[in-house]
Amino acid sequence: QKMGIAEGLDKNAMDAGYKYYAKRSVEFFNIFEDAYGSTEGFTRVIGGWDTRTDISAKILSYDDTYKHVDALAIAPYIGGNIKGFREAGNVDDIFHLLTDERAYRALPEIVNDIRKHAKLAHDFGLKLIAYEGGQGLVDWATRSSEQHPNPLFFAANRAPRMMDIYSHLLKEWKEAGAETFVMFSAPRTCQWFGCWGLKEYITQPMADAPKYAATKKFITENPIWWTDEALPEPSAKTIQKYIPLSNPAKARIVIRPATQDPEAFFRLDNPRSLHMMVEGDEWIKKDISGKWQAKWDNENIYLTVKVYDDTLMADSKDPREDDSIEFFIDADNSRHKTYDGKNDLHYIFSWNSDNITYLGAHSPSHASTDFPVEMNKTADGYLLKATIPWSILRVKPRISGRIGIEVVINDDDDGGKRDSRVAWASAYDTAQNNPQSLGVVLISGR
């Protein structure tokens, strides 16, 4: 991301990172091509994210990267319902979460993602391979093998039913038209950080190693089913369908109801990243990045913004020139080109100032800063918690309603004028004048 921003590949740090990865991969492939004299002696592989075909499409479509690639690689690991795993009481519960189509990253979901990725790869004229994959039973919050749910994970890895999981995964992999699947074959004992090997030790009998048994059986029954023939060249029309069209009026995210527990009002359960570089030319994540989340009830919006910043400054008359957060809201989503004097508001929350909350110049005359706000320093930056009443916004919230929101971080590292500025929704930094640039947010009832 830092290199992508530095090279001006995109203002969005995430997209800048994807583009730099694509660009650097092609440069790397070219080095090998020069050494070999052609592309015959090696396979040009670029990595994707198994659940995110959109990211793979961005990487492959950037600057025709796909024309310099032979294969797209993903790692289809099964199992990610950590909350469910922690609540599991036995091995049956673990296998239920591995196979239930409603469970996060269960086998049905991973199979569906494989199919989507296979189609995407083939549409780009590429092969699909797996650089890793299989069961992914691990709880990274644990630190010992005895901690729950690790004993259940270990038992599941050793259970005969795990052979069925692997057999089904490999069968679906083949049927999707994917090719080489690189298993984590090195023997590894089960530890708190996972049971990754097909065997736990090199001499383990096949009868005690269901993952190994399933893999060996599949290899025996399924000789190489693909050929070395190149896939058809994709058409420009095919590639174009993977490049998303911009629709600013479409809802980008949802905000969910606040629970009955006040302790959870400001908990960052599913935050959104702040990584759109709208001012400045150097991306340092620990110095200028953040995440935000909003929740709602019939009385208030509960706004939380977590800022990562290793140097905090507050020395200017204008809080926007110091470390601060700006919150823009078009409360009725009217999406006018200028502030309407009614429901379009702009708040500035200043770090380490006697007066934390300020109103932007275009906010309506009735707007108030008289609502609860906390701004606290953290080990790696600062944290905002604001309770903004709907009465100030002069709208009544409704399920499936829409509002416009933008969140911006200002960063000052050395006093005087600010050094950089990062936003959530727009790359054009026009929120202070044009509410149409705000991101549209759907109010969810669940």
C-alpha positions as CSV (number, residue, x, y, z in Angstrom):
1,Q,0.0,0.0,0.0
2,K,2.8,2.4,0.9
3,M,4.6,1.8,-2.4
4,G,1.3,2.0,-4.4
5,I,0.6,5.4,-2.8
6,A,4.2,6.6,-3.3
7,E,4.0,5.7,-7.0
8,G,0.6,7.4,-7.4
9,L,-1.2,4.2,-8.5
10,D,-4.4,5.1,-6.6
11,K,-5.7,7.3,-3.9
12,N,-7.3,4.4,-2.2
13,A,-4.5,2.7,-0.2
14,M,-6.1,-0.8,-0.6
15,D,-6.4,-0.4,-4.3
16,A,-3.0,1.2,-4.6
17,G,-1.6,-1.9,-2.8
18,Y,-3.4,-4.3,-5.2
19,K,-2.1,-2.4,-8.2
20,Y,1.5,-2.3,-6.9
21,Y,1.3,-6.0,-6.3
22,A,0.2,-6.5,-9.9
23,K,2.8,-4.2,-11.3
24,R,5.6,-5.7,-9.3
25,S,4.6,-9.2,-10.1
26,V,4.8,-8.5,-13.9
27,E,8.3,-6.9,-13.3
28,F,9.3,-10.0,-11.5
29,F,8.0,-12.3,-14.2
30,N,9.9,-10.3,-16.8
31,I,13.1,-11.0,-15.0
32,F,12.5,-14.7,-15.3
33,E,11.4,-14.4,-18.9
34,D,14.7,-12.6,-19.7
35,A,16.7,-15.3,-17.9
36,Y,14.9,-18.2,-19.6
37,G,14.5,-16.5,-23.0
38,S,10.8,-17.3,-23.0
39,T,7.9,-18.2,-20.6
40,E,8.2,-21.9,-21.4
41,G,10.3,-23.0,-18.4
42,F,8.2,-21.6,-15.6
43,T,4.6,-20.7,-14.7
44,R,3.7,-17.1,-13.9
45,V,1.4,-17.3,-10.8
46,I,-0.3,-14.4,-9.2
47,G,-2.2,-14.7,-5.9
48,G,-5.8,-14.0,-5.0
49,W,-8.0,-14.1,-2.0
50,D,-10.2,-17.2,-2.0
51,T,-13.4,-15.4,-0.8
52,R,-12.8,-12.2,-2.8
53,T,-13.1,-12.5,-6.5
54,D,-13.4,-8.7,-6.7
55,I,-9.9,-8.4,-5.5
56,S,-8.6,-10.9,-7.9
57,A,-10.4,-9.1,-10.7
58,K,-8.8,-5.8,-9.7
59,I,-5.3,-7.3,-9.7
60,L,-5.7,-9.1,-13.0
61,S,-7.4,-6.2,-14.9
62,Y,-5.0,-3.5,-13.8
63,D,-2.9,-2.5,-16.7
64,D,-3.6,-5.8,-18.5
65,T,-1.8,-7.8,-15.8
66,Y,-3.6,-10.9,-16.9
67,K,-1.8,-10.9,-20.2
68,H,1.5,-11.6,-18.3
69,V,0.1,-14.3,-16.0
70,D,-0.5,-18.1,-16.5
71,A,-2.3,-19.0,-13.3
72,L,-4.3,-17.5,-10.5
73,A,-3.7,-19.0,-7.1
74,I,-5.9,-19.1,-4.1
75,A,-6.0,-20.9,-0.7
76,P,-9.4,-22.5,-0.1
77,Y,-9.4,-23.1,3.7
78,I,-12.5,-24.4,5.4
79,G,-13.8,-23.2,8.7
80,G,-13.8,-19.6,10.1
81,N,-16.8,-19.4,12.5
82,I,-14.7,-18.6,15.5
83,K,-17.7,-17.7,17.7
84,G,-19.3,-21.0,16.9
85,F,-16.1,-22.9,17.5
86,R,-15.7,-21.3,20.9
87,E,-19.3,-22.3,21.8
88,A,-18.8,-25.9,20.6
89,G,-19.2,-28.6,23.1
90,N,-18.1,-31.6,21.1
91,V,-16.6,-32.8,17.8
92,D,-20.1,-33.1,16.3
93,D,-20.5,-29.3,16.8
94,I,-17.2,-28.7,14.9
95,F,-18.2,-30.8,11.9
96,H,-21.6,-29.1,11.9
97,L,-19.9,-25.7,11.6
98,L,-17.6,-27.1,8.8
99,T,-20.5,-28.4,6.7
100,D,-23.5,-26.2,7.5
101,E,-24.2,-23.9,4.5
102,R,-25.2,-21.1,6.9
103,A,-21.9,-21.2,8.8
104,Y,-19.1,-18.7,7.9
105,R,-16.4,-20.3,5.6
106,A,-18.1,-23.7,5.8
107,L,-17.5,-26.2,3.0
108,P,-20.5,-25.1,0.9
109,E,-19.4,-21.5,1.0
110,I,-15.8,-22.4,0.1
111,V,-17.0,-24.6,-2.8
112,N,-19.1,-21.8,-4.1
113,D,-16.1,-19.4,-3.9
114,I,-14.0,-22.0,-5.8
115,R,-16.5,-22.1,-8.6
116,K,-16.6,-18.3,-8.8
117,H,-12.8,-18.1,-8.9
118,A,-12.6,-20.8,-11.5
119,K,-14.9,-19.0,-13.8
120,L,-13.1,-15.7,-13.2
121,A,-9.7,-17.3,-13.9
122,H,-11.0,-19.0,-17.1
123,D,-12.7,-15.8,-18.2
124,F,-9.2,-14.1,-18.0
125,G,-7.7,-17.0,-19.9
126,L,-5.9,-18.4,-16.8
127,K,-5.6,-21.6,-14.9
128,L,-6.8,-21.8,-11.3
129,I,-4.5,-23.5,-8.8
130,A,-4.4,-23.7,-5.0
131,Y,-1.2,-22.8,-3.2
132,E,-2.6,-24.1,0.1
133,G,-5.9,-25.3,1.3
134,G,-7.9,-27.8,3.4
135,Q,-9.3,-27.5,6.9
136,G,-8.5,-24.3,8.7
137,L,-9.4,-25.1,12.3
138,V,-7.5,-22.6,14.4
139,D,-8.2,-20.0,17.1
140,W,-5.4,-17.4,17.0
141,A,-6.5,-16.0,20.4
142,T,-5.4,-19.2,22.2
143,R,-1.9,-19.8,23.3
144,S,-1.8,-23.5,24.4
145,S,-3.0,-26.8,23.1
146,E,-5.1,-27.4,26.1
147,Q,-7.2,-24.2,25.6
148,H,-10.7,-24.6,24.3
149,P,-11.5,-25.2,21.5
150,N,-8.1,-26.7,20.5
151,P,-8.8,-30.2,21.9
152,L,-11.9,-30.3,19.7
153,F,-10.0,-29.1,16.7
154,F,-7.4,-31.8,17.2
155,A,-10.0,-34.5,17.6
156,A,-11.8,-33.3,14.4
157,N,-8.5,-33.5,12.4
158,R,-8.1,-37.1,13.5
159,A,-11.7,-38.1,13.0
160,P,-12.6,-40.3,10.0
161,R,-15.2,-37.7,9.0
162,M,-12.4,-35.4,8.0
163,M,-11.6,-37.7,5.2
164,D,-15.1,-37.0,3.8
165,I,-14.5,-33.2,4.1
166,Y,-11.2,-33.5,2.1
167,S,-12.7,-35.9,-0.5
168,H,-15.6,-33.5,-1.1
169,L,-13.4,-30.5,-1.4
170,L,-11.1,-32.1,-3.9
171,K,-14.0,-33.5,-5.9
172,E,-15.5,-30.0,-6.2
173,W,-12.1,-28.5,-7.0
174,K,-11.8,-30.8,-10.0
175,E,-15.4,-30.4,-11.2
176,A,-14.9,-26.6,-11.1
177,G,-12.1,-27.0,-13.7
178,A,-9.4,-26.0,-11.3
179,E,-6.0,-27.7,-11.6
180,T,-3.0,-28.2,-9.2
181,F,-3.9,-28.2,-5.5
182,V,-0.8,-27.9,-3.3
183,M,-1.6,-29.6,0.0
184,F,0.2,-28.7,3.2
185,S,1.9,-32.1,3.1
186,A,4.8,-31.6,5.6
187,P,4.1,-33.6,8.8
188,R,3.2,-31.3,11.7
189,T,2.0,-32.1,15.2
190,C,-1.3,-30.4,16.3
191,Q,-0.6,-27.2,18.2
192,W,-2.6,-24.1,19.3
193,F,-1.6,-22.6,16.0
194,G,-3.2,-25.3,13.9
195,C,-3.1,-28.9,12.6
196,W,-1.8,-28.0,9.2
197,G,0.0,-31.2,8.0
198,L,-1.7,-34.1,6.2
199,K,0.1,-36.2,8.8
200,E,1.2,-35.5,12.3
201,Y,4.4,-37.4,12.0
202,I,6.1,-39.1,9.0
203,T,5.4,-42.7,10.0
204,Q,1.8,-42.1,11.0
205,P,-0.4,-45.0,9.6
206,M,-2.8,-44.0,6.9
207,A,-5.7,-45.3,9.0
208,D,-4.9,-42.6,11.6
209,A,-4.4,-39.8,9.1
210,P,-7.7,-39.1,7.4
211,K,-6.5,-36.0,5.5
212,Y,-3.6,-37.9,4.1
213,A,-5.8,-40.9,3.2
214,A,-8.3,-38.7,1.4
215,T,-5.6,-37.0,-0.6
216,K,-3.8,-40.2,-1.6
217,K,-7.2,-41.8,-2.6
218,F,-8.1,-38.8,-4.7
219,I,-4.7,-38.8,-6.5
220,T,-5.0,-42.5,-7.2
221,E,-8.5,-42.2,-8.6
222,N,-8.0,-38.9,-10.5
223,P,-4.9,-38.8,-12.8
224,I,-4.0,-35.4,-14.0
225,W,-7.3,-34.1,-15.7
226,W,-5.9,-31.0,-17.3
227,T,-3.7,-30.4,-20.3
228,D,-1.0,-27.9,-21.1
229,E,-3.0,-26.3,-23.8
230,A,-3.5,-22.5,-23.3
231,L,-7.0,-21.3,-22.6
232,P,-8.7,-19.0,-25.1
233,E,-7.7,-15.4,-25.1
234,P,-10.4,-13.4,-23.3
235,S,-12.3,-10.6,-25.1
236,A,-12.3,-7.0,-24.0
237,K,-16.0,-7.4,-23.3
238,T,-15.4,-10.3,-21.0
239,I,-12.8,-8.4,-19.0
240,Q,-14.9,-5.3,-18.9
241,K,-17.7,-7.1,-16.9
242,Y,-15.2,-7.6,-14.0
243,I,-14.5,-3.9,-13.8
244,P,-17.2,-2.4,-11.5
245,L,-19.1,0.6,-12.7
246,S,-19.2,3.5,-10.3
247,N,-22.7,4.2,-8.9
248,P,-22.4,6.8,-6.1
249,A,-26.1,6.6,-5.3
250,K,-25.9,2.9,-4.4
251,A,-25.7,1.9,-0.8
252,R,-22.1,1.0,0.0
253,I,-22.6,-0.4,3.6
254,V,-25.2,-0.8,6.3
255,I,-25.4,0.5,9.8
256,R,-26.9,-1.9,12.3
257,P,-29.0,-1.3,15.4
258,A,-27.4,-0.6,18.7
259,T,-28.0,-3.4,21.2
260,Q,-29.6,-3.1,24.6
261,D,-26.1,-3.2,26.1
262,P,-24.6,0.4,26.3
263,E,-21.1,-1.2,26.5
264,A,-21.6,-2.4,22.9
265,F,-22.7,0.9,21.4
266,F,-19.2,1.9,20.5
267,R,-17.7,-1.6,20.0
268,L,-16.0,-1.9,16.6
269,D,-17.7,-5.1,15.5
270,N,-17.5,-4.6,11.7
271,P,-15.6,-1.4,11.1
272,R,-14.9,0.2,7.7
273,S,-11.4,1.2,6.8
274,L,-10.2,4.8,6.3
275,H,-7.5,4.5,3.6
276,M,-8.5,6.9,0.8
277,M,-5.5,9.2,0.5
278,V,-7.0,12.6,-0.5
279,E,-4.1,14.8,0.6
280,G,-0.4,14.0,1.1
281,D,1.8,11.7,-0.8
282,E,3.2,9.2,1.8
283,W,1.2,6.3,3.2
284,I,2.3,5.1,6.6
285,K,-0.4,3.0,8.1
286,K,0.6,3.5,11.7
287,D,0.6,7.3,11.2
288,I,-2.4,8.0,9.0
289,S,-5.1,5.4,8.8
290,G,-8.1,4.4,10.8
291,K,-11.5,2.7,10.9
292,W,-15.0,3.7,11.7
293,Q,-18.4,2.3,12.5
294,A,-21.9,3.7,13.3
295,K,-24.8,2.1,15.1
296,W,-28.3,3.5,15.6
297,D,-31.5,3.4,17.6
298,N,-34.5,5.6,17.5
299,E,-32.8,8.3,19.4
300,N,-29.2,8.5,18.3
301,I,-26.4,7.6,15.9
302,Y,-23.4,6.1,17.8
303,L,-20.3,7.0,15.9
304,T,-16.9,5.4,16.7
305,V,-13.7,6.3,14.9
306,K,-10.4,4.7,15.7
307,V,-7.3,6.6,14.4
308,Y,-3.8,5.2,14.1
309,D,-1.3,8.0,14.5
310,D,2.1,7.9,16.1
311,T,2.5,11.7,16.5
312,L,-0.4,13.8,17.8
313,M,-0.5,17.6,17.3
314,A,-2.9,20.4,18.4
315,D,-1.4,23.8,17.8
316,S,-3.6,25.5,15.2
317,K,-6.6,27.8,15.4
318,D,-8.3,25.7,12.7
319,P,-8.8,22.1,14.1
320,R,-8.7,20.8,10.5
321,E,-5.0,21.7,10.4
322,D,-4.3,19.5,13.4
323,D,-5.0,15.9,14.2
324,S,-8.8,15.7,14.0
325,I,-11.7,13.8,12.6
326,E,-14.4,15.2,10.3
327,F,-17.9,13.7,10.0
328,F,-20.2,14.7,7.2
329,I,-23.8,13.5,7.1
330,D,-26.6,14.0,4.6
331,A,-29.3,12.8,7.0
332,D,-32.1,12.5,4.5
333,N,-29.8,11.4,1.6
334,S,-31.2,14.2,-0.6
335,R,-27.9,14.3,-2.4
336,H,-27.9,17.9,-3.5
337,K,-24.8,19.4,-5.0
338,T,-24.6,22.0,-2.2
339,Y,-25.5,21.9,1.5
340,D,-29.3,22.3,1.8
341,G,-29.4,24.2,5.1
342,K,-31.6,21.5,6.6
343,N,-30.2,18.0,7.1
344,D,-26.7,18.3,5.7
345,L,-24.2,18.7,8.6
346,H,-20.4,18.8,9.0
347,Y,-18.8,18.1,12.3
348,I,-15.1,18.5,13.2
349,F,-13.8,16.6,16.3
350,S,-10.5,18.0,17.5
351,W,-7.8,16.0,19.3
352,N,-6.7,17.4,22.6
353,S,-8.6,20.7,22.4
354,D,-10.6,22.4,25.1
355,N,-13.5,22.4,22.7
356,I,-13.7,19.0,21.0
357,T,-16.6,19.5,18.7
358,Y,-16.9,22.1,16.0
359,L,-19.4,22.8,13.2
360,G,-18.4,23.1,9.6
361,A,-19.2,26.3,7.8
362,H,-22.0,24.9,5.7
363,S,-23.9,23.3,8.5
364,P,-27.5,24.7,9.1
365,S,-28.1,27.4,11.7
366,H,-30.1,25.0,13.9
367,A,-27.2,22.5,14.2
368,S,-25.9,21.9,17.6
369,T,-22.7,20.5,19.2
370,D,-24.4,19.8,22.4
371,F,-24.2,16.0,22.5
372,P,-22.0,13.5,24.3
373,V,-18.5,13.2,22.8
374,E,-15.4,11.3,24.1
375,M,-11.9,11.7,22.6
376,N,-9.3,9.5,24.2
377,K,-5.7,8.8,23.5
378,T,-4.8,5.2,22.9
379,A,-1.4,3.4,22.7
380,D,-1.4,3.8,18.9
381,G,-3.4,6.9,18.3
382,Y,-6.8,8.1,19.5
383,L,-10.5,7.1,19.7
384,L,-13.6,9.1,19.1
385,K,-17.0,8.1,20.6
386,A,-19.9,10.5,19.7
387,T,-23.6,10.1,20.4
388,I,-25.4,12.3,17.8
389,P,-29.2,12.7,18.3
390,W,-31.5,12.3,15.3
391,S,-33.3,15.4,16.6
392,I,-30.3,17.5,15.7
393,L,-30.3,16.0,12.2
394,R,-34.1,16.6,12.0
395,V,-34.9,13.2,10.5
396,K,-36.6,10.1,12.0
397,P,-34.6,7.0,11.2
398,R,-36.4,4.1,9.5
399,I,-35.3,0.6,8.5
400,S,-34.2,0.5,4.9
401,G,-33.8,4.2,4.9
402,R,-30.6,5.8,3.5
403,I,-28.2,8.5,4.7
404,G,-25.1,9.9,3.2
405,I,-21.9,9.8,5.3
406,E,-18.2,10.6,4.9
407,V,-15.5,10.3,7.6
408,V,-12.1,12.0,7.2
409,I,-9.0,12.0,9.3
410,N,-6.6,15.0,9.3
411,D,-3.0,14.3,10.3
412,D,-0.4,16.8,11.5
413,D,3.0,15.5,12.5
414,D,5.2,18.7,12.9
415,G,2.9,21.6,13.8
416,G,1.5,24.3,11.5
417,K,-0.5,23.1,8.5
418,R,-1.6,19.5,8.3
419,D,0.5,16.9,6.4
420,S,-2.1,14.5,5.1
421,R,-5.8,13.7,4.9
422,V,-7.5,10.3,4.6
423,A,-11.2,9.6,3.8
424,W,-13.6,6.7,3.6
425,A,-15.8,7.3,0.6
426,S,-14.5,9.7,-1.9
427,A,-11.1,10.2,-3.6
428,Y,-12.0,13.8,-4.6
429,D,-12.1,15.5,-1.1
430,T,-15.3,17.5,-2.0
431,A,-17.4,16.5,1.0
432,Q,-17.2,19.9,2.6
433,N,-18.9,21.5,-0.4
434,N,-20.8,18.7,-2.2
435,P,-23.0,16.2,-0.3
436,Q,-23.2,14.1,-3.5
437,S,-19.7,12.8,-2.8
438,L,-20.8,11.2,0.5
439,G,-21.0,7.5,0.6
440,V,-24.6,6.1,0.8
441,V,-25.3,4.0,3.9
442,L,-28.4,1.7,4.4
443,I,-30.1,1.6,7.8
444,S,-30.5,-2.0,8.7
445,G,-33.0,-3.5,11.2
446,R,-30.8,-6.4,12.2
